[in-house]
Amino acid sequence: MAHKAPPASEAGPESRGFWVRIAELASSWKPFLTMAAGIGVLVLVWLAISRLIGEVNYDDVVNTLHATPITAILAAVGFTALSFLSLSIYDYSALQYLGKKVPYPLVALTSFCAYAVGNTAGFGPLTGGAIRYRFYSRLGFEPSDVAKVVAFITVAFGIGLAGVVALGLVFDPVDVAAPIGLPPFIIAAIGGVILMALGGLFLASATGRSRIGWRGISIVLPSPKIMGAQFVGTLLDVSTSAAVLWVLLPQTDLGFPAFVAVYAVAIGLGVASHVPAGIGVFEAVIVAVIGRTASIDEVLSALFLYRLIYYGLPLLTASGVVSVLELSRATAGTQASRVLKAGARLSPRVLSALTLLMGAVLIFSGVTPAADSRLDILSQILPLPIVEGAHFIESVLGLGLIVIARGLAHRLDGAWWAAVISVGLAAVLSLLKALAISESIALSLLFLALLATRREFTRPASLLHQTLSPGWYLAIATVVISAIAVLFFVYSDVDYSRKLWWQFEFSEEAPRSLRAILGVVIAAGSLGVWSLLRPSKGKTGLPTTQEITLATEILLDQAHPDANLVRLGDKTLLFSEDRKAFIMFGRQAHSWVALFDPVGPRSSWSGLVWQFVEMAHAAGGRAVFYQVQPQNLAFYADAGLQAFKLGEAAHVDLAAFDLKGGKRASLRHAFNRAQRDGLTFQLLSPAEVVEEMDALQAVSNLWLAERKAREKRFSIGAFQRDYVATHPVAVVRLEGRIMAFATVMTTNLRSEATVDLMRCTPDAPGGTMEFLFTALLFHLKGDGYRTFDLGMAPLSGLYESPAAPFWHKLARAVVDHGEHFYNFTGLRAFKAKFQPEWQPRYMAVSGGASPVLALADVTVLISGGLKGVVGK
């Protein structure tokens, strides 16, 4: 089966190599540059906040917090519920836009969990987009469909946010203009321009204009009904979420429309900063604007309650919901409803986000003082060393929970055990350190949720060998830096002295907090140094004879025969822990490329996919799965990989294959003409192949010489005598001389067959290959085989619509302009003669990695090096 590489560009090898290296360097450093930028923004924001609140006393903030009316808190909870209800409109509209029908309860559950996680965590590994991808991909959505859902939600939110800001600028320009010092008419004019632009979009949709574009980028506009519903949903969402903070804030001179505009800007800046949950950025905007006309200690109190109610409460609720659904699914067994099954799919990431949040809570709790009344009670019950030890250990445990959260997102059983132990211990320590009852209750609820969802964390992997990504380091840095800022604010009236580190008294809170944050910083620094300096454990090198033998035994019991390429011995093998499945892969630059789906029983796939992805990440590379089948995409989505369509594979139903009818007229004529010309077909057994090896070698040499080509590798077999001898070989003879051949790959199940090497002599009669394949298909049909895999037609079956994803547009451009290098059209036309069923094939790439760079590395792998890319 000829899995040829995509075409090379017209650039020479030196020039192409230079730009590929530049692109590789930029791609590999991008996550770290983003992390550094996020940390820089966070530091600057906290410095700005410290100036704004320089005269505020921590005790005043606490007193204001305790004085908040219960009616305001209940109102905030009610507005939070309305906001999250309106958020489901985003997902529902996106599905309507795509023409997909999903029951509303499933949409609402997915939307609620996605936003509960996305709002709180707010960074790559735990975003709401990842939750949606995991959920919708299991409903049979194409990867491009899932990407469109996420893109629609993102664009709709951005446009809606702009519309809400514009309304605030138009209806209350005076209040908005005051803090920034601009004339009200300019503010109103800016809002009017934004509304006119949005009105133009709506008018274009209403008048039947299906798409708009700019500089080659175009989008298909939703219908006016969807667009209107989406804007109403955004207006409800932003207004109700702003109302959550509004009812908690003190009275100000700012009207509600103007406040909604300020709130929307603060949310937008928080998202743009890439700081997890926009922490610090959002607060800085609100304090800067509202703090001009209201007491800052009341503003800080309201912001704290807002974060707790709008971010913490939904996440806690989502954890309870998925835990209850998981328990209900366990009792329902195989008859579980789709809603119950959805809860199981969503629970790992929801509980991971809650674990991360509780880790942050423990760290912040460690740098803030406890109530004096509680410490007085503890002083009469417990000795001071226990209180000091509980305070210090729980703070460090907070950092541990943030690290454990990553393993929970990846469904590691080791992470589950670590979380259960750490959360249970922290629930007890929170009482020993300061009688923190609310904190202990929240930890206890997390503990119960973990117990309820035990069977969702089944991946047998060690938590210690996990490598934290830059996104997780940014999350840790955000919490630690914010905790340090809070520490300086809380104890701003305490003069620093070295003696503080050694003061151990019930009444001395500052030394206790200093020691806690020092422990957290040392633990975080040690984690970073250990992660950077530890040796890579990536498996490399060619497989041993014993490994190839084991892999061959596994593949012979599988349905798909293309894994016979493992017999070449040119790819590294990674076996599952039960040694029942394997992945064959190669390495090129930063890409670790697995060929095909895992081979072996599906029960072993999940752990093996994760094992491969983590091994690649641990070595600083990107994980790539090349030519995977659509029914298996959920495995890669779970591991955080994104799928991109490569092309379509041609499968022939042998039971229905014949040469009757007009559709196969050309094939029938070619077959009959070949027989009249004296061509004969024979399927050689491996023993007969050995006898004819010299003749087959001669045909192969002539084929390579005529095309001035050299052997490919990786996804294509090479003519190695010991490799060819392991397969049956289909040959076409003319007067006894072999004119063409194809190696045939099968398994013991005898359900599917395919070919690998296909060679013919330059003087072979026209139609020889059509005759070979036709005769082979009839032969296999007679032997009881059900399907025949003609191989993949690269970059075929991609959308040509202006609304197609960027990857499809890029691939179409390669097809349109790369015919000189590779016969895309001719290859598909040849396979189409057999009237096959076309099945999509995908490349799954680690999230955030460029598919173009990954495909470039695959091309080099297949071509046997850069010279093979620019040559043949």
C-alpha positions in Angstrom: 0.0 0.0 0.0 1.7 3.2 -1.1 1.6 5.8 1.6 3.6 8.4 -0.1 4.8 11.6 1.4 3.1 14.9 0.7 5.0 17.1 -1.9 8.0 19.2 -1.0 8.1 22.9 -1.8 10.2 24.2 -4.6 12.8 25.5 -2.3 16.2 23.9 -2.2 17.2 21.6 0.7 19.4 24.2 2.4 16.8 26.9 2.2 14.0 24.7 3.3 16.1 23.2 6.1 16.8 26.7 7.5 13.2 27.8 7.5 12.1 24.5 8.9 14.6 24.9 11.8 13.4 28.5 12.4 9.8 27.3 12.5 10.7 24.4 14.8 12.5 26.8 17.1 9.6 29.2 17.2 7.1 26.4 17.8 9.1 24.8 20.6 9.7 28.1 22.4 6.2 29.5 22.0 4.7 27.9 25.1 7.6 29.1 27.3 7.4 32.7 25.8 3.7 32.7 26.5 4.3 31.5 30.1 7.0 34.2 30.6 4.7 36.9 29.2 1.8 35.8 31.5 4.1 35.9 34.5 5.4 39.4 33.5 1.8 40.7 33.1 0.9 39.2 36.5 3.8 40.8 38.3 3.0 44.2 36.8 -0.7 43.9 37.6 0.0 43.1 41.3 2.4 46.0 41.5 -0.3 48.3 40.1 -2.9 46.9 42.5 -0.5 47.4 45.5 -0.3 51.1 44.6 -4.1 51.4 44.3 -4.7 49.7 47.7 -1.7 51.1 49.5 -3.8 52.8 52.2 -6.2 49.9 52.8 -6.1 47.8 55.9 -6.6 44.1 55.7 -8.7 44.0 58.9 -11.1 46.6 57.4 -11.6 44.4 54.4 -12.4 41.4 56.6 -14.8 43.4 58.7 -16.5 44.6 55.5 -16.7 41.1 54.2 -18.4 39.9 57.4 -20.8 42.8 57.2 -22.1 41.9 53.7 -25.9 41.6 53.8 -27.2 38.0 53.3 -29.7 39.4 50.8 -26.8 40.6 48.6 -25.2 37.2 48.8 -28.4 35.4 47.9 -29.0 37.9 45.0 -25.5 37.2 43.7 -26.1 33.4 43.8 -29.4 33.9 41.9 -27.7 36.0 39.2 -24.9 33.4 39.0 -27.5 30.7 38.2 -29.1 33.0 35.6 -25.7 33.7 34.0 -24.8 30.0 33.7 -28.2 29.2 32.3 -27.8 31.8 29.6 -24.3 30.4 28.8 -25.9 27.3 27.4 -27.3 29.4 24.6 -23.7 29.6 23.2 -23.4 25.8 22.8 -27.0 25.4 21.6 -26.6 28.1 19.0 -23.3 26.6 17.8 -24.9 23.2 17.3 -27.8 24.9 15.4 -25.2 26.7 13.2 -23.6 23.4 12.3 -27.0 21.6 11.9 -26.3 19.2 14.7 -29.0 17.9 16.9 -28.1 17.1 20.5 -30.6 16.9 23.4 -30.7 20.1 25.4 -30.0 18.4 28.7 -26.7 17.1 27.3 -25.9 20.5 25.9 -26.7 22.2 29.2 -24.6 19.8 31.2 -21.6 20.1 28.9 -21.9 23.9 28.8 -22.2 24.2 32.6 -19.2 22.0 33.3 -17.1 23.6 30.5 -17.7 27.1 31.8 -17.4 26.1 35.5 -13.9 24.7 34.6 -12.9 27.2 32.0 -13.8 30.2 34.2 -11.9 28.9 37.2 -8.9 27.3 35.6 -8.7 29.5 32.5 -5.6 27.9 31.0 -4.9 25.3 28.3 -4.8 21.9 30.0 -8.2 22.4 31.7 -10.1 24.8 29.4 -13.8 24.4 28.6 -12.7 23.8 24.9 -11.0 20.5 26.0 -14.2 19.4 27.8 -16.3 20.1 24.8 -13.9 18.3 22.5 -13.9 15.2 24.8 -17.7 15.2 25.0 -18.8 16.1 21.4 -16.1 13.8 19.8 -17.8 10.8 21.5 -21.1 11.8 19.9 -19.6 11.1 16.4 -18.7 14.7 15.6 -15.8 15.2 13.1 -12.8 16.9 14.7 -13.5 19.9 12.4 -17.1 20.0 13.7 -15.8 20.1 17.3 -13.3 22.9 16.3 -16.2 24.8 14.7 -18.3 24.5 17.9 -15.4 25.9 20.0 -14.6 28.6 17.4 -18.3 29.6 17.2 -18.5 30.0 20.9 -15.3 32.0 21.1 -16.2 34.4 18.2 -19.8 34.7 19.4 -18.6 35.6 22.9 -16.2 38.2 21.6 -18.7 39.8 19.3 -21.4 39.8 22.0 -19.0 41.2 24.5 -18.2 44.0 22.1 -21.9 44.6 21.6 -22.6 44.8 25.3 -19.7 47.3 25.8 -21.0 49.4 22.9 -24.5 49.5 24.5 -23.0 50.7 27.8 -20.9 53.4 26.0 -24.0 54.7 24.1 -26.5 54.7 26.9 -24.3 56.0 29.7 -21.3 57.8 28.2 -21.0 60.3 31.0 -20.2 57.7 33.7 -17.8 55.8 31.5 -16.0 59.0 30.4 -15.3 60.2 34.0 -12.7 57.6 35.0 -10.7 57.8 31.7 -10.9 61.6 31.2 -12.5 61.5 27.7 -15.4 63.7 26.5 -18.7 61.8 26.7 -19.5 62.4 23.0 -16.3 60.5 22.0 -17.3 57.6 24.2 -20.8 57.5 22.7 -19.3 57.8 19.2 -17.0 54.8 19.8 -20.0 52.8 21.0 -22.1 53.8 18.0 -19.4 52.7 15.6 -19.2 49.3 17.2 -23.0 48.9 17.1 -23.0 50.0 13.4 -20.4 47.3 12.6 -22.4 44.7 14.4 -25.6 45.9 12.8 -23.9 45.5 9.4 -23.2 41.8 10.2 -26.8 41.2 11.2 -28.0 43.0 8.0 -25.7 41.0 5.8 -27.1 37.8 7.3 -30.7 39.1 7.0 -30.3 40.0 3.3 -29.0 36.5 2.4 -25.3 37.2 2.2 -24.0 33.8 3.5 -20.4 34.8 4.2 -18.1 37.7 4.7 -14.3 37.8 4.2 -11.2 39.9 4.5 -7.7 39.2 3.1 -8.6 35.6 2.1 -10.2 34.8 5.4 -14.0 34.2 5.3 -16.7 32.9 7.6 -20.2 31.7 7.0 -22.6 34.0 8.8 -25.3 32.4 11.0 -28.9 32.9 10.2 -30.5 36.0 11.6 -32.4 33.8 14.1 -29.3 32.2 15.4 -27.4 35.6 15.4 -30.2 37.3 17.3 -30.5 34.5 19.8 -26.8 34.5 20.4 -26.6 38.2 21.0 -29.5 38.0 23.5 -27.7 35.2 25.2 -24.5 37.2 25.4 -26.5 40.2 26.7 -28.1 38.1 29.4 -24.8 36.4 30.3 -22.7 39.5 30.7 -25.5 41.5 32.3 -26.3 38.8 34.9 -22.6 38.0 35.6 -22.0 41.8 36.0 -25.0 41.9 38.3 -23.3 39.3 40.6 -20.6 41.8 41.3 -22.9 44.8 41.2 -25.1 43.7 44.1 -22.0 43.0 46.2 -20.3 46.3 45.5 -21.1 49.5 47.6 -23.2 52.2 46.0 -21.3 54.3 43.5 -22.0 57.1 41.1 -21.6 54.7 38.2 -24.9 53.6 36.6 -25.5 49.9 35.8 -25.2 50.3 32.0 -21.8 51.9 32.4 -20.8 49.3 35.0 -21.6 46.5 32.6 -19.4 48.1 30.0 -16.5 48.4 32.5 -17.1 44.8 33.6 -17.0 43.6 30.0 -13.7 45.4 29.4 -12.3 43.9 32.5 -13.3 40.4 31.4 -11.9 40.9 28.0 -8.5 42.1 29.3 -8.4 39.2 31.7 -8.9 36.8 28.8 -6.4 38.6 26.6 -3.7 38.5 29.4 -3.6 34.7 29.3 -3.2 34.7 33.1 -5.2 31.8 34.5 -8.8 33.0 35.3 -7.6 36.5 34.6 -6.7 36.8 38.2 -5.3 40.2 39.1 -6.0 41.7 35.7 -9.8 41.8 36.3 -9.4 43.0 39.8 -7.0 45.8 38.7 -9.6 47.2 36.3 -12.4 47.1 38.7 -10.4 48.7 41.6 -9.1 51.4 39.3 -12.5 52.4 38.1 -14.9 51.7 41.0 -12.3 52.6 43.6 -12.5 56.2 42.5 -16.0 56.7 43.9 -16.3 54.0 46.5 -14.4 52.7 49.5 -11.6 50.4 48.3 -11.9 48.0 51.2 -15.6 47.5 50.2 -14.5 46.9 46.6 -11.9 44.3 47.6 -14.5 42.6 49.8 -17.0 42.5 46.9 -14.3 41.1 44.5 -13.5 38.3 46.9 -17.1 37.3 47.3 -17.6 37.6 43.5 -14.7 35.2 42.9 -16.1 32.8 45.5 -19.7 32.9 44.3 -19.3 33.1 40.5 -16.2 30.9 40.1 -16.0 28.7 43.2 -19.7 27.8 43.7 -20.4 26.6 40.1 -17.3 24.4 40.2 -18.3 22.9 43.5 -21.8 22.4 42.1 -20.4 20.8 38.9 -18.3 18.4 40.9 -21.4 17.4 42.9 -23.5 16.9 39.7 -20.9 14.7 38.0 -20.4 12.7 41.2 -24.1 12.1 41.6 -24.4 11.1 37.9 -21.5 8.7 38.2 -23.1 7.1 41.2 -26.4 6.8 39.3 -24.6 5.3 36.3 -23.0 2.7 38.5 -26.5 1.6 39.8 -28.0 1.8 36.3 -25.3 -0.4 34.8 -25.4 -0.9 31.0 -28.8 0.8 30.8 -27.4 4.2 31.9 -28.8 7.1 30.0 -26.8 9.5 27.8 -26.9 12.1 30.5 -25.4 9.7 33.1 -22.7 8.6 30.7 -21.9 12.3 29.9 -21.3 12.8 33.6 -18.7 10.1 33.6 -16.9 11.7 30.6 -16.8 15.1 32.2 -15.9 14.2 35.8 -12.1 13.8 35.5 -11.5 17.4 34.3 -14.2 18.9 36.6 -12.6 17.3 39.7 -9.2 18.2 38.4 -10.2 21.9 38.3 -11.7 21.7 41.7 -8.5 20.1 43.1 -6.5 22.9 41.5 -8.8 25.4 43.1 -8.6 23.8 46.5 -4.8 23.8 46.2 -4.9 27.5 45.6 -7.2 28.0 48.5 -4.8 26.1 50.9 -1.9 28.3 49.7 -3.9 31.6 50.2 -5.2 30.3 53.5 -1.6 29.8 54.6 -0.6 33.4 54.0 -3.7 35.0 55.7 -4.3 35.2 59.5 -6.9 33.1 61.3 -9.5 34.7 63.6 -8.1 35.4 67.0 -11.1 33.7 68.7 -10.3 30.4 66.9 -6.6 30.6 67.8 -7.6 31.1 71.5 -9.7 27.9 71.4 -6.9 26.0 69.7 -4.4 27.2 72.3 -6.5 25.6 75.0 -6.7 22.2 73.2 -3.5 21.7 71.1 0.2 22.3 71.7 1.8 25.0 69.5 4.0 22.6 67.5 0.9 20.9 66.1 -0.7 24.1 65.1 2.5 25.4 63.5 3.1 22.0 61.7 -0.5 21.8 60.4 -0.3 25.3 59.1 3.0 24.7 57.3 2.2 21.2 55.9 -1.2 22.2 54.6 0.3 25.1 52.7 2.8 22.8 51.0 0.0 20.3 50.4 -1.8 23.1 48.5 1.1 23.1 45.9 0.9 19.3 45.8 -2.8 19.4 45.0 -2.1 21.7 42.0 0.4 19.2 40.7 -1.9 16.3 41.4 -4.7 18.1 39.5 -2.8 17.5 36.3 -2.7 13.8 36.9 -6.5 13.8 37.6 -7.1 15.5 34.3 -5.2 12.6 32.7 -7.2 10.1 34.6 -4.2 8.6 36.4 -5.0 6.1 39.2 -1.8 7.2 41.0 -3.1 10.8 40.9 -6.4 9.6 42.3 -4.8 7.9 45.3 -2.5 10.9 45.9 -5.5 13.2 45.7 -7.6 11.1 48.1 -4.8 11.0 50.7 -3.8 14.6 50.3 -7.4 16.0 50.4 -8.3 13.8 53.3 -5.2 14.9 55.2 -5.8 18.6 54.3 -9.4 18.4 55.6 -8.1 17.4 59.0 -5.2 19.8 59.0 -7.5 22.7 58.2 -9.2 22.1 61.5 -5.9 21.7 63.4 -4.3 24.9 62.0 -7.2 27.3 62.6 -10.6 25.6 62.9 -11.2 26.5 59.3 -14.6 24.8 59.1 -15.7 26.1 55.7 -12.4 25.0 54.2 -12.6 21.6 55.8 -16.2 21.1 54.5 -15.1 22.0 50.9 -12.2 19.6 51.1 -14.5 16.9 52.5 -16.9 17.4 49.6 -14.0 17.0 47.2 -12.9 13.9 49.0 -16.4 12.3 48.6 -16.5 13.3 45.0 -13.2 11.6 44.3 -14.5 8.4 46.0 -17.8 8.5 43.9 -15.8 8.7 40.7 -13.1 6.2 41.4 -13.7 4.1 38.3 -13.0 7.0 36.0 -9.3 7.1 37.1 -8.1 3.8 35.7 -4.9 4.7 33.9 -2.1 2.8 35.7 0.7 5.4 35.6 3.0 6.9 38.1 2.4 10.5 39.1 6.1 11.2 39.6 7.1 10.6 36.0 4.7 13.2 34.7 6.2 16.3 33.1 4.4 19.6 33.8 3.7 21.7 30.7 4.3 25.4 30.6 0.6 25.9 31.1 0.7 24.2 34.5 3.9 26.0 35.5 2.0 29.3 34.7 -0.8 28.1 36.9 1.6 27.4 39.8 3.4 30.7 39.2 0.1 32.6 39.2 -1.0 31.1 42.6 2.4 31.6 44.2 2.9 35.2 43.0 -0.6 36.1 43.9 -0.1 34.6 47.4 3.1 36.6 47.9 1.2 39.7 46.9 -1.6 38.9 49.4 1.0 38.2 52.1 2.5 41.7 51.6 -0.9 43.3 51.7 -2.1 41.5 54.8 1.1 42.2 56.8 1.9 45.7 55.3 1.9 47.2 58.8 4.4 44.7 60.2 8.0 45.8 60.0 10.2 43.0 58.6 12.9 41.5 60.8 14.9 38.4 60.7 13.5 37.5 64.0 10.1 36.9 62.4 11.3 33.6 61.0 12.0 32.2 64.4 8.9 33.5 66.3 6.6 30.6 67.4 3.6 31.9 69.3 -0.2 31.4 68.9 -0.7 35.2 68.5 2.1 35.7 65.9 0.5 35.2 62.5 3.1 37.0 60.3 6.0 34.5 61.1 3.6 31.6 60.5 2.6 33.0 57.1 6.2 33.8 56.1 7.3 30.2 56.8 4.3 28.9 54.9 5.0 30.9 51.7 8.7 30.0 52.0 7.8 26.4 52.0 5.6 26.8 49.0 8.2 28.7 47.1 11.0 26.1 47.9 8.7 23.3 46.9 7.7 25.0 43.6 11.4 25.8 42.8 12.4 22.2 43.6 9.7 20.9 41.4 10.9 23.1 38.5 14.5 22.2 38.9 13.8 18.5 39.2 11.6 18.6 36.1 14.3 20.4 34.1 17.3 18.3 35.2 15.9 14.8 35.4 17.0 12.6 32.5 14.5 11.8 29.7 13.1 8.3 29.8 12.0 8.2 26.2 12.3 4.9 24.5 14.6 5.0 21.4 16.4 2.6 19.2 15.4 -0.1 16.8 13.4 -3.1 18.1 15.0 -6.4 19.1 14.2 -9.6 17.3 12.1 -10.7 20.3 10.1 -7.4 20.2 9.4 -7.9 16.5 8.3 -11.4 17.1 5.9 -10.4 19.9 4.5 -7.5 17.8 4.0 -9.9 14.8 2.1 -12.3 17.1 -0.1 -9.5 18.2 -0.9 -8.1 14.8 -1.8 -11.5 13.3 -4.8 -11.6 15.7 -6.1 -8.2 14.5 -8.4 -7.3 11.7 -6.3 -4.6 10.0 -3.2 -5.9 8.2 -1.3 -2.7 7.5 0.5 -3.1 10.9 2.6 -5.8 9.0 5.0 -2.9 8.4 6.4 -3.7 11.8 8.2 -6.6 10.2 10.6 -4.1 8.6 12.2 -3.4 12.0 12.8 0.2 11.2 10.5 1.7 13.8 10.8 1.8 17.6 8.2 -0.3 19.4 6.3 0.7 22.6 4.3 -2.0 24.3 1.4 -1.6 26.7 2.0 -2.6 30.3 0.1 -5.9 29.7 2.3 -6.6 26.6 -0.9 -7.2 24.6 -0.7 -4.1 22.4 2.0 -1.9 20.8 2.7 1.3 19.0 5.3 1.6 16.3 6.9 5.0 15.9 9.7 7.0 14.6 11.4 10.3 15.6 12.1 13.3 13.5 13.2 16.6 14.9 10.7 17.4 17.7 8.0 15.0 16.4 7.5 11.5 17.8 5.3 10.0 15.1 3.3 6.9 15.7 2.2 5.0 12.6 -1.5 4.1 12.6 -3.6 3.4 15.6 -2.3 1.2 18.4 -2.2 -2.5 17.4 -3.9 -4.9 19.8 -7.1 -5.2 21.9 -8.8 -1.8 22.3 -8.9 -2.4 26.1 -5.2 -1.7 26.1 -5.3 1.4 23.8 -6.1 4.2 26.3 -3.1 3.6 28.6 -0.8 3.0 25.6 -1.8 6.3 23.9 -1.2 8.2 27.1 2.1 6.4 27.7 3.3 7.5 24.2 2.1 11.1 24.6 3.7 11.5 27.9 6.9 9.9 26.8 7.1 12.4 23.9 6.4 15.3 26.2 8.9 14.1 28.7 11.6 14.2 26.0 10.5 17.7 24.9 8.8 16.6 21.8 5.3 16.6 20.3 3.3 13.4 19.9 1.8 12.7 16.5 -0.4 9.8 15.4 -0.3 9.4 11.6 -3.2 7.8 9.6 -5.6 7.1 12.4 -9.2 6.0 11.9 -12.2 8.2 12.7 -13.8 5.7 15.2 -10.7 5.9 17.4 -10.4 9.7 17.7 -11.9 9.7 21.2 -8.7 8.0 22.5 -6.6 10.9 21.1 -9.0 13.6 22.3 -8.8 12.2 25.8 -5.0 12.6 25.7 -5.3 16.2 24.6 -4.5 15.7 20.9 -6.2 17.5 18.0 -7.1 15.7 14.8 -6.6 17.0 11.3 -7.8 15.2 8.2 -5.1 13.7 6.0 -7.1 12.2 3.3 -9.4 9.2 2.6 -8.6 5.5 2.4 -10.3 3.4 -0.3 -12.0 0.2 1.0 -13.5 -2.3 -1.4 -16.4 -4.6 -0.3 -15.2 -7.9 -1.8 -18.5 -9.6 -1.4 -20.1 -7.0 -3.7 -17.1 -6.7 -6.1 -17.6 -7.6 -9.7 -17.0 -6.1 -13.2 -20.7 -5.7 -14.1 -22.3 -2.4 -14.9 -21.4 0.9 -16.4 -19.4 2.2 -13.5 -16.8 -0.5 -13.8 -16.8 -0.6 -17.6 -13.2 0.8 -18.0 -11.9 -1.7 -15.4 -13.7 -4.5 -17.2 -12.3 -3.5 -20.6 -8.7 -3.3 -19.1 -9.1 -6.7 -17.5 -10.3 -8.4 -20.6 -7.7 -6.7 -22.8 -4.9 -7.8 -20.4 -6.0 -11.4 -20.7 -6.1 -11.1 -24.5 -2.6 -9.7 -24.4 -1.4 -12.8 -22.5 -1.1 -11.5 -19.0 -1.6 -14.0 -16.2 -2.0 -13.6 -12.5 -0.5 -15.7 -9.7 -0.4 -15.3 -5.9 2.9 -16.6 -4.6 3.1 -18.1 -1.2 6.0 -16.9 1.0 7.9 -20.1 0.1 7.4 -19.4 -3.6 8.5 -15.8 -3.1 11.9 -17.0 -1.9 12.3 -19.0 -5.1 11.3 -16.0 -7.2 13.2 -13.4 -5.2 15.8 -12.6 -7.8 13.1 -11.9 -10.5 11.2 -9.7 -8.0 14.4 -7.8 -7.2 15.0 -7.2 -10.9 11.5 -5.7 -11.3 12.0 -3.5 -8.3 15.4 -2.3 -9.5 14.0 -1.4 -12.9 11.1 0.4 -11.4 13.3 2.5 -9.1 15.8 3.3 -11.9 13.1 4.3 -14.4 11.7 6.8 -11.9 15.1 7.9 -10.6 13.7 7.2 -7.1 15.0 5.6 -4.0 13.3 3.5 -1.4 10.9 5.3 1.0 10.4 4.1 4.6 8.3 4.4 7.7 4.8 4.2 6.3 5.9 2.3 3.2 7.8 -0.9 2.9 11.2 -1.1 1.2 12.4 -3.9 -0.9 14.4 -5.9 1.6 14.6 -9.5 0.7 13.9 -10.8 4.2 10.9 -8.4 4.5 9.4 -9.3 1.2 9.7 -13.0 2.0 7.3 -12.7 4.9 4.3 -11.9 2.6 2.4 -13.5 -0.2 3.2 -11.6 -3.4 0.8 -11.1 -6.3 2.6 -11.2 -9.6 1.6 -10.6 -13.2 3.5 -12.6 -15.9 3.9 -12.2 -19.6 5.1 -15.4 -21.3 6.5 -16.5 -17.9 8.3 -13.3 -17.1 7.3 -11.3 -14.1 6.2 -7.9 -15.3 4.6 -6.5 -12.1 4.2 -7.5 -8.4 2.6 -6.3 -5.2 3.3 -7.6 -1.7 0.0 -8.6 0.0 -0.5 -8.1 3.8 -3.0 -10.2 5.7 -3.7 -11.4 9.2 -4.9 -14.7 10.6 -8.5 -13.4 10.8 -8.6 -13.3 7.0 -11.1 -10.5 7.0 -9.2 -7.7 5.4 -6.2 -7.5 3.0 -4.1 -4.7 1.6 -0.9 -4.3 -0.4 2.4 -2.6 0.4 5.1 -2.6 -2.3 3.8 -2.2 -5.9 6.4 -2.4 -8.7 6.3 -3.0 -12.5 8.8 -3.0 -15.3 9.0 0.0 -17.7 7.9 -2.2 -20.6 4.9 -3.6 -18.9 1.7 -3.4 -21.1 -0.7 -0.6 -20.4 -3.3 -1.6 -17.8 -1.0 -4.1 -16.1 -1.6 -2.7 -12.6 -5.4 -2.6 -13.1 -5.2 -6.2 -14.1 -3.1 -7.1 -11.1 -5.5 -5.5 -8.6 -8.6 -6.8 -10.3 -7.3 -10.4 -10.4 -6.1 -10.0 -6.8 -9.5 -8.8 -5.6 -11.3 -11.8 -7.3 -8.7 -14.2 -5.7 -9.2 -12.8 -2.2 -13.0 -12.8 -2.7 -12.8 -16.5 -3.5 -10.7 -17.0 -0.3 -13.4 -15.5 1.9 -11.9 -12.1 2.6 -14.5 -9.4 3.2 -12.7 -6.1 2.4 -9.6 -4.9 0.6 -7.8 -1.7 1.6 -6.5 0.1 -1.5 -4.6 2.6 0.7 -5.0 6.3 1.3 -5.4 9.1 -1.2 -3.5 11.9 0.5 -5.3 15.2 1.0 -8.5 14.0 -0.6 -12.0 14.5 0.7 -11.2 17.9 2.2 -13.8 20.8 2.3 -13.6 23.3 -0.5 -16.1 25.7 1.1 -14.8 29.2 2.0 -16.0 28.3 5.5 -13.7 25.2 5.7 -11.1 25.1 8.4 -7.7 26.7 7.7 -6.0 23.2 7.6 -8.4 22.2 4.8 -7.7 25.3 2.8 -4.0 24.8 3.2 -4.2 21.2 2.1 -6.4 22.2 -0.9 -3.7 24.7 -1.9 -1.1 21.9 -1.8 -3.3 19.7 -4.0 -4.0 22.5 -6.5 -0.3 23.6 -6.8 1.6 20.5 -6.0 0.5 18.2 -8.8 3.9 18.6 -10.4 5.5 16.9 -7.4 2.8 14.3 -6.6 0.0 12.9 -8.6 -2.8 13.6 -6.1 -5.6 13.5 -8.7 -4.3 10.5 -10.6 -3.9 8.4 -7.5 -7.5 9.0 -6.4 -8.7 8.4 -9.9 -7.0 5.0 -10.1 -8.5 3.9 -6.8 -11.9 5.2 -7.7 -12.0 2.7 -10.6 -12.8 0.0 -8.1 -15.8 1.9 -6.7 -14.5 1.9 -3.1 -16.0 3.3 0.0 -14.0 6.3 1.1 -13.1 6.4 4.8 -11.4 9.4 6.3 -7.9 9.2 7.8 -6.5 11.7 10.4 -3.3 12.9 11.9 -3.7 13.6 15.7 -1.2 16.1 17.0 -0.4 17.3 20.6 -2.6 20.3 21.5 -0.9 23.6 20.5 1.5 22.0 18.1 1.4 23.1 14.4 0.0 20.4 12.1 2.1 21.8 9.3 5.4 21.2 11.2 4.2 17.8 12.3 3.4 16.9 8.7 6.8 18.2 7.5 8.5 15.9 10.0 6.3 13.0 8.8 7.3 13.8 5.2 11.0 13.7 6.1 10.5 10.3 7.9 8.8 8.8 5.0 11.3 10.1 2.5 14.3 8.9 4.4 15.7 12.3 5.1 15.6 15.8 3.7 17.2 14.8 0.4 14.4 12.3 -0.1 11.9 15.2 0.3 13.3 17.4 -2.5 14.2 14.4 -4.6 12.1 11.3 -5.3 
